[in-house]
């Protein structure tokens, strides 16, 4: 009985990290989901492929933010068409 109670009290210690989708990370970091997927494809952000889906652990996210890969990276900027830039610049 004590064994059952101890497992019920500390389930988080035995449970694996929660898996995060690229959408979850995008919302958390306020960046486009496509940027998250680009970082994964480039090998900068680790993740686990589950069939056709990719999932990231909290440890993957923390490692990415602590890495040199995250420093200096920016989310994609929406480019203004050259003709529109000429109109905006006068």
C-alpha positions as CSV (number, residue, x, y, z in Angstrom):
1,X,0.0,0.0,0.0
2,X,2.8,2.4,0.8
3,X,4.3,1.8,-2.6
4,X,1.1,2.8,-4.3
5,X,0.8,5.9,-2.2
6,X,4.4,6.9,-3.0
7,X,3.7,6.5,-6.7
8,X,0.6,8.7,-6.5
9,X,2.3,11.4,-4.6
10,X,5.3,11.8,-7.0
11,X,4.0,11.1,-10.5
12,X,6.0,14.0,-12.0
13,X,9.3,12.5,-11.0
14,X,8.6,9.3,-12.9
15,X,6.8,10.9,-15.9
16,X,8.8,11.9,-19.0
17,X,8.9,15.5,-20.2
18,X,5.8,16.8,-21.8
19,X,6.0,16.9,-25.6
20,X,5.5,20.3,-27.3
21,X,4.4,20.8,-30.8
22,X,6.1,23.4,-33.0
23,X,2.8,25.4,-32.6
24,X,3.3,25.3,-28.8
25,X,6.8,26.6,-29.0
26,X,5.8,29.3,-31.5
27,X,3.2,30.6,-29.1
28,X,5.6,30.4,-26.2
29,X,8.3,32.3,-28.0
30,X,6.1,34.6,-30.0
31,X,7.6,33.6,-33.4
32,X,6.0,32.1,-36.5
33,X,5.5,28.3,-36.5
34,X,7.4,28.2,-39.7
35,X,10.5,29.6,-38.0
36,X,10.4,26.8,-35.4
37,X,10.2,24.2,-38.2
38,X,13.0,25.9,-40.0
39,X,15.2,25.7,-36.9
40,X,14.4,22.0,-36.5
41,X,15.2,21.2,-40.2
42,X,18.5,23.1,-39.9
43,X,19.4,20.9,-36.9
44,X,19.5,23.8,-34.5
45,X,16.5,22.7,-32.4
46,X,16.3,19.1,-31.4
47,X,13.1,17.2,-31.6
48,X,11.6,13.8,-32.0
49,X,9.7,12.6,-35.1
50,X,6.5,10.7,-34.3
51,X,5.2,9.5,-37.6
52,X,4.6,12.7,-39.6
53,X,4.7,14.9,-36.5
54,X,7.7,16.5,-34.7
55,X,7.6,17.0,-31.0
56,X,10.0,18.8,-28.7
57,X,10.7,18.3,-25.0
58,X,11.2,21.1,-22.4
59,X,14.9,20.0,-22.4
60,X,15.1,20.5,-26.2
61,X,13.6,24.0,-25.9
62,X,15.9,25.0,-23.0
63,X,19.0,23.6,-24.7
64,X,18.1,25.6,-27.9
65,X,17.7,28.9,-25.9
66,X,21.0,28.3,-24.1
67,X,22.9,27.4,-27.3
68,X,24.9,29.7,-29.5
69,X,22.3,28.9,-32.3
70,X,19.7,31.0,-30.5
71,X,22.0,34.0,-30.2
72,X,21.7,36.4,-33.1
73,X,18.9,34.5,-34.8
74,X,15.8,36.5,-35.7
75,X,12.4,35.5,-36.8
76,X,11.8,36.0,-40.5
77,X,10.9,39.6,-41.5
78,X,8.2,40.3,-44.0
79,X,9.9,41.9,-46.9
80,X,8.3,44.9,-48.6
81,X,8.2,44.7,-52.4
82,X,10.8,47.1,-54.0
83,X,8.0,49.1,-55.7
84,X,6.2,49.5,-52.4
85,X,9.4,50.5,-50.7
86,X,9.9,53.3,-53.2
87,X,6.3,54.5,-52.5
88,X,6.9,54.5,-48.7
89,X,10.3,56.2,-49.0
90,X,9.0,59.1,-50.9
